[in-house]
C-alpha cells in the first residue's frame, strides 16, 4: 500500500498563485489521491482511477 507521503502531489495549473482554495492530486497505480493544499495534515481521500476519469470529464463540461 502506498502512503500519502510517498506520493508525488501536484496542483492544477488553474490554481491561483495565492494558494487558496486549491486541492492537490497524486496519481497512483490503483487510485487518484486528493487532499487540501492548505492543510496537508488532514487526511486525503482516494478515488478509483475510473471514477476520477468520470469526474474529470464531468468537470471539463461545466
C-alpha positions in Angstrom: 0.0 0.0 0.0 1.3 3.5 -0.9 1.3 6.1 1.9 0.3 9.7 1.1 3.9 10.8 2.0 5.3 8.6 -0.8 3.1 10.1 -3.5 4.0 12.9 -5.9 1.4 15.6 -5.3 0.7 18.4 -7.8 -1.7 21.3 -8.1 -3.9 22.1 -11.1 -2.4 24.7 -13.5 -5.7 26.5 -12.8 -4.8 27.1 -9.2 -4.1 30.7 -8.3 -0.7 31.9 -7.1 -2.3 32.9 -3.7 -2.6 29.2 -2.7 -6.2 29.5 -1.5 -9.0 27.1 -2.4 -6.7 24.5 -4.0 -6.6 20.8 -4.0 -3.6 18.6 -4.7 -3.8 15.4 -6.6 -1.4 12.4 -6.7 -1.9 9.6 -9.2 -1.1 6.1 -8.1 -1.4 2.7 -9.8 -4.8 1.9 -8.2 -6.3 5.3 -7.3 -6.1 9.0 -7.5 -5.5 10.7 -4.2 -6.9 14.1 -3.4 -6.0 16.5 -0.5 -6.5 20.1 0.7 -3.4 22.0 -0.3 -3.9 24.4 2.6 -3.8 21.7 5.3 -1.9 18.7 4.1 -2.0 17.2 7.6 -5.7 16.4 7.1 -6.5 13.0 5.6 -6.5 12.7 1.9 -9.1 10.6 0.1 -8.7 8.2 -2.8 -10.9 7.6 -5.8 -10.6 4.8 -8.2 -8.9 5.8 -11.5 -12.1 5.1 -13.5 -14.2 7.2 -11.1 -11.6 10.0 -11.3 -11.8 9.9 -15.1 -15.6 10.3 -15.0 -15.3 13.2 -12.5 -12.7 14.9 -14.7 -14.8 14.6 -17.8 -17.9 15.9 -16.0 -15.9 18.9 -14.6 -14.5 19.7 -18.0 -18.0 20.0 -19.4 -19.1 22.6 -16.8 
